[in-house]
Amino acid sequence: MSGMEREYIRDRTLEGHESARKRGKTIGGADVTDDAMLSMALHPRDQEMSLRDIAKRLVITTGTKKGQHPSPATVMRMLREHDEQAATAVST
């Protein structure tokens, strides 16, 4: 019984997110990365520095988290998206 209710709640949540997107609302937090942060992260990565160390060197410049460091997961996501974009640009 609880499994059915969990699935019902999940479906309603997904419907709500889809409805919000159709109305132009964004789901999730604001982006904290920008091109300047990406360029500052690429050089240490080329020197095989760890994601934690790269994140400690970066600083968020806008939004409510201004002045804080991004998480290593955010740095990893930013670098992965950059690599994917570079790969598609080369293949086309």
Short mmCIF file of the C-alpha atoms (twelve columns), coordinates in Angstrom:
data_MODEL
# 
_entry.id   MODEL 
# 
loop_
_atom_site.group_PDB 
_atom_site.id 
_atom_site.type_symbol 
_atom_site.label_atom_id 
_atom_site.label_alt_id 
_atom_site.label_comp_id 
_atom_site.label_asym_id 
_atom_site.label_seq_id 
_atom_site.Cartn_x 
_atom_site.Cartn_y 
_atom_site.Cartn_z 
_atom_site.pdbx_PDB_model_num 
ATOM 1  C CA . MET A 1  0.000  0.000  0.000   1 
ATOM 2  C CA . SER A 2  2.753  2.461  0.888   1 
ATOM 3  C CA . GLY A 3  4.528  1.693  -2.397  1 
ATOM 4  C CA . MET A 4  1.442  2.707  -4.343  1 
ATOM 5  C CA . GLU A 5  1.135  5.931  -2.384  1 
ATOM 6  C CA . ARG A 6  4.827  6.740  -2.921  1 
ATOM 7  C CA . GLU A 7  4.395  6.212  -6.662  1 
ATOM 8  C CA . TYR A 8  1.259  8.397  -6.680  1 
ATOM 9  C CA . ILE A 9  3.122  11.219 -4.901  1 
ATOM 10 C CA . ARG A 10 6.028  10.878 -7.339  1 
ATOM 11 C CA . ASP A 11 3.702  11.078 -10.345 1 
ATOM 12 C CA . ARG A 12 1.945  14.159 -8.960  1 
ATOM 13 C CA . THR A 13 5.305  15.829 -8.294  1 
ATOM 14 C CA . LEU A 14 6.509  15.154 -11.828 1 
ATOM 15 C CA . GLU A 15 3.229  16.519 -13.216 1 
ATOM 16 C CA . GLY A 16 3.710  19.657 -11.134 1 
ATOM 17 C CA . HIS A 17 7.256  20.125 -12.423 1 
ATOM 18 C CA . GLU A 18 6.103  19.673 -16.009 1 
ATOM 19 C CA . SER A 19 3.277  22.159 -15.503 1 
ATOM 20 C CA . ALA A 20 5.683  24.703 -13.992 1 
ATOM 21 C CA . ARG A 21 8.098  24.317 -16.917 1 
ATOM 22 C CA . LYS A 22 5.257  24.935 -19.372 1 
ATOM 23 C CA . ARG A 23 4.489  28.176 -17.521 1 
ATOM 24 C CA . GLY A 24 8.143  29.215 -17.839 1 
ATOM 25 C CA . LYS A 25 9.226  28.495 -14.266 1 
ATOM 26 C CA . THR A 26 12.624 27.013 -13.573 1 
ATOM 27 C CA . ILE A 27 13.073 23.988 -11.373 1 
ATOM 28 C CA . GLY A 28 16.109 23.870 -9.094  1 
ATOM 29 C CA . GLY A 29 18.532 26.476 -7.906  1 
ATOM 30 C CA . ALA A 30 20.196 29.252 -9.841  1 
ATOM 31 C CA . ASP A 31 23.400 28.555 -11.741 1 
ATOM 32 C CA . VAL A 32 26.506 29.460 -9.779  1 
ATOM 33 C CA . THR A 33 29.016 28.782 -12.552 1 
ATOM 34 C CA . ASP A 34 30.038 31.120 -15.322 1 
ATOM 35 C CA . ASP A 35 32.621 31.300 -18.098 1 
ATOM 36 C CA . ALA A 36 35.205 32.965 -15.852 1 
ATOM 37 C CA . MET A 37 34.903 30.173 -13.297 1 
ATOM 38 C CA . LEU A 38 35.201 27.575 -16.052 1 
ATOM 39 C CA . SER A 39 38.368 29.132 -17.433 1 
ATOM 40 C CA . MET A 40 39.861 29.257 -13.932 1 
ATOM 41 C CA . ALA A 41 39.038 25.554 -13.424 1 
ATOM 42 C CA . LEU A 42 40.464 24.292 -16.718 1 
ATOM 43 C CA . HIS A 43 44.104 25.149 -15.997 1 
ATOM 44 C CA . PRO A 44 44.353 23.308 -12.628 1 
ATOM 45 C CA . ARG A 45 42.549 20.323 -14.154 1 
ATOM 46 C CA . ASP A 46 45.203 20.140 -16.872 1 
ATOM 47 C CA . GLN A 47 47.776 19.951 -14.049 1 
ATOM 48 C CA . GLU A 48 45.803 16.962 -12.655 1 
ATOM 49 C CA . MET A 49 44.714 18.790 -9.513  1 
ATOM 50 C CA . SER A 50 41.869 17.142 -7.564  1 
ATOM 51 C CA . LEU A 51 38.300 18.428 -7.811  1 
ATOM 52 C CA . ARG A 52 38.357 19.383 -4.130  1 
ATOM 53 C CA . ASP A 53 41.454 21.506 -4.575  1 
ATOM 54 C CA . ILE A 54 40.013 23.146 -7.686  1 
ATOM 55 C CA . ALA A 55 36.759 23.911 -5.819  1 
ATOM 56 C CA . LYS A 56 38.720 25.502 -2.956  1 
ATOM 57 C CA . ARG A 57 40.386 27.887 -5.421  1 
ATOM 58 C CA . LEU A 58 37.128 28.993 -7.083  1 
ATOM 59 C CA . VAL A 59 34.713 31.573 -5.679  1 
ATOM 60 C CA . ILE A 60 31.061 32.071 -6.628  1 
ATOM 61 C CA . THR A 61 30.608 35.650 -7.855  1 
ATOM 62 C CA . THR A 62 26.817 36.045 -8.059  1 
ATOM 63 C CA . GLY A 63 23.629 35.090 -6.272  1 
ATOM 64 C CA . THR A 64 22.912 34.179 -2.680  1 
ATOM 65 C CA . LYS A 65 26.045 32.016 -2.465  1 
ATOM 66 C CA . LYS A 66 28.324 34.877 -3.505  1 
ATOM 67 C CA . GLY A 67 31.745 34.587 -1.890  1 
ATOM 68 C CA . GLN A 68 31.446 30.855 -1.183  1 
ATOM 69 C CA . HIS A 69 33.262 28.019 -2.881  1 
ATOM 70 C CA . PRO A 70 31.374 25.677 -5.238  1 
ATOM 71 C CA . SER A 71 31.129 22.027 -4.300  1 
ATOM 72 C CA . PRO A 72 33.430 19.503 -5.990  1 
ATOM 73 C CA . ALA A 73 30.305 18.019 -7.619  1 
ATOM 74 C CA . THR A 74 29.498 21.396 -9.174  1 
ATOM 75 C CA . VAL A 75 33.052 21.675 -10.496 1 
ATOM 76 C CA . MET A 76 32.858 18.142 -11.906 1 
ATOM 77 C CA . ARG A 77 29.507 18.889 -13.599 1 
ATOM 78 C CA . MET A 78 30.821 22.152 -15.058 1 
ATOM 79 C CA . LEU A 79 33.933 20.461 -16.477 1 
ATOM 80 C CA . ARG A 80 31.958 17.481 -17.816 1 
ATOM 81 C CA . GLU A 81 29.501 19.794 -19.625 1 
ATOM 82 C CA . HIS A 82 32.454 21.700 -21.104 1 
ATOM 83 C CA . ASP A 83 34.023 18.462 -22.329 1 
ATOM 84 C CA . GLU A 84 30.732 17.296 -23.862 1 
ATOM 85 C CA . GLN A 85 30.276 20.607 -25.684 1 
ATOM 86 C CA . ALA A 86 33.847 20.497 -26.948 1 
ATOM 87 C CA . ALA A 87 33.376 16.926 -28.188 1 
ATOM 88 C CA . THR A 88 30.194 17.800 -30.108 1 
ATOM 89 C CA . ALA A 89 31.853 20.877 -31.608 1 
ATOM 90 C CA . VAL A 90 34.771 18.787 -32.861 1 
ATOM 91 C CA . SER A 91 32.587 16.012 -34.289 1 
ATOM 92 C CA . THR A 92 30.352 18.385 -36.277 1 
# 
